[in-house]
Amino acid sequence: MLLSDFIREGRKALLALYPAPEAGNLMTRLFSARLGLPPHTPLVHPETEIPPASLDLLQDDLDRLLHGEPLQYVLGAATFCGRDFKVSPAVLIPRPETELLVERALAAIDGAGPGCRVLDLCTGSGCIAWTLMLERPGLCVTAVDLSGEALAEARSQFPDRPAPHFVRADVLTQPRIDGGPFHLIVSNPPYVLERQKAQMRRNVLDYEPEMALFVPDGNPLLFYRAIAGMALTQLLPGGTGIVEINDALGPDTADIFIQAGFSDVSLLPDLSGRDRFIQFQRPF
Ligand SMILES: C[S@@+](CC[C@H](N)C(=O)[O-])C[C@H]1O[C@@H](n2cnc3c(N)ncnc32)[C@H](O)[C@@H]1O
């Protein structure tokens, strides 16, 4: 089968689920990842045939996409900060905005020597913890999640590299994590309100882990209270905290850290200008 025919037919079928540019983009990313070909191949070499040995796999992949499964789960990989992370339905697919949290975290520990200690709460795929370690060898990173399946995925990411120390714990009930006190605490905890489900796409609701996403409408900031409590005792004086937040709850979330007594509490925007992060410091 000609690659261009497979792409055209796949894109047409995906229009039932996705806007045209996204349907085209999904097909391009699919063939490029599976066949190891550059994205422009069908334009430059329209005569390209799909190798017969790859056809069944590509057809299965397309069927999964047509059932609404996210491409990253189909491929088993998602790009984060320029690296491929393994992903399965046990972990949240890393989001581009979380890369900004990593940028801020790296800036916060700029110049820190080896032995600088970092705590990543609610680590999921481990994308934040691993990126920090890979960017700054010598950091001591502890990464926590409640899900054993997520931790197994996180532990397996880069088998040849020194790994973060992964710990299974409930951030909401366990006030102390070994490995501290920490110079930096980062977290992208669950923060989507149950009532926001109505605005979310089916491929997120049907495939991504519920416990990674949702918090009760009646107590939406429970993770931030727990993180503030933990940071009061486990962040070094002068240490920094950075958390990703629900953009609908910016000032209320910031207030938790202000009331807890942290200094320099700032609400920070993502690339579209929405409140997406809070950075704070433990006073000396
Ligand atoms: C929004 S995901 C973040 C994953 C990853 N850090 C990222 O940025 O892509 C939240 C994570 O919190 C974990 N989680 C949920 N409840 C938890 C709890 N009570 N204690 C620790 N981790 C929890 C979930 O398993 C999930 O992996």
The ligand as an SDF file (V2000), in Angstrom:
LIG
                    3D

 27 29  0  0  0  0  0  0  0  0999 V2000
   -1.3040   15.2690   37.2000 C   0  0  0  0  0  0  0  0  0  0  0  0
   -0.4650   13.7160   37.3890 S   0  0  0  0  0  0  0  0  0  0  0  0
    1.1840   14.3130   37.2180 C   0  0  0  0  0  0  0  0  0  0  0  0
    2.1320   13.3410   36.6240 C   0  0  0  0  0  0  0  0  0  0  0  0
    3.5050   13.9250   36.2510 C   0  0  0  0  0  0  0  0  0  0  0  0
    4.1570   14.5640   37.3680 N   0  0  0  0  0  0  0  0  0  0  0  0
    3.3690   14.9240   35.1220 C   0  0  0  0  0  0  0  0  0  0  0  0
    3.5850   16.1250   35.3460 O   0  0  0  0  0  0  0  0  0  0  0  0
    3.0540   14.5200   33.9980 O   0  0  0  0  0  0  0  0  0  0  0  0
   -0.6830   13.4400   39.1160 C   0  0  0  0  0  0  0  0  0  0  0  0
   -0.0810   12.1880   39.7280 C   0  0  0  0  0  0  0  0  0  0  0  0
   -0.4540   12.1780   41.1030 O   0  0  0  0  0  0  0  0  0  0  0  0
   -0.6000   10.8480   41.5360 C   0  0  0  0  0  0  0  0  0  0  0  0
   -1.4220   10.8570   42.7570 N   0  0  0  0  0  0  0  0  0  0  0  0
   -2.7670   10.9520   42.8700 C   0  0  0  0  0  0  0  0  0  0  0  0
   -3.1320   10.9570   44.1560 N   0  0  0  0  0  0  0  0  0  0  0  0
   -1.9840   10.8650   44.8820 C   0  0  0  0  0  0  0  0  0  0  0  0
   -1.6940   10.8550   46.2850 C   0  0  0  0  0  0  0  0  0  0  0  0
   -2.6860   10.9340   47.1920 N   0  0  0  0  0  0  0  0  0  0  0  0
   -0.4050   10.7460   46.6860 N   0  0  0  0  0  0  0  0  0  0  0  0
    0.6040   10.6660   45.7670 C   0  0  0  0  0  0  0  0  0  0  0  0
    0.3930   10.6920   44.4280 N   0  0  0  0  0  0  0  0  0  0  0  0
   -0.8920   10.7980   43.9980 C   0  0  0  0  0  0  0  0  0  0  0  0
   -1.2400   10.1350   40.3510 C   0  0  0  0  0  0  0  0  0  0  0  0
   -1.0130    8.7490   40.4100 O   0  0  0  0  0  0  0  0  0  0  0  0
   -0.5320   10.8300   39.1810 C   0  0  0  0  0  0  0  0  0  0  0  0
    0.5690   10.0790   38.7700 O   0  0  0  0  0  0  0  0  0  0  0  0
  1  2  1  0
  2  3  1  0
  2 10  1  0
  3  4  1  0
  4  5  1  0
  5  6  1  0
  5  7  1  0
  7  8  2  0
  7  9  1  0
 10 11  1  0
 11 12  1  0
 11 26  1  0
 12 13  1  0
 13 14  1  0
 13 24  1  0
 14 15  1  0
 14 23  1  0
 15 16  2  0
 16 17  1  0
 17 18  1  0
 17 23  2  0
 18 19  1  0
 18 20  2  0
 20 21  1  0
 21 22  2  0
 22 23  1  0
 24 25  1  0
 24 26  1  0
 26 27  1  0
M  CHG  2   2   1   9  -1
M  END
$$$$
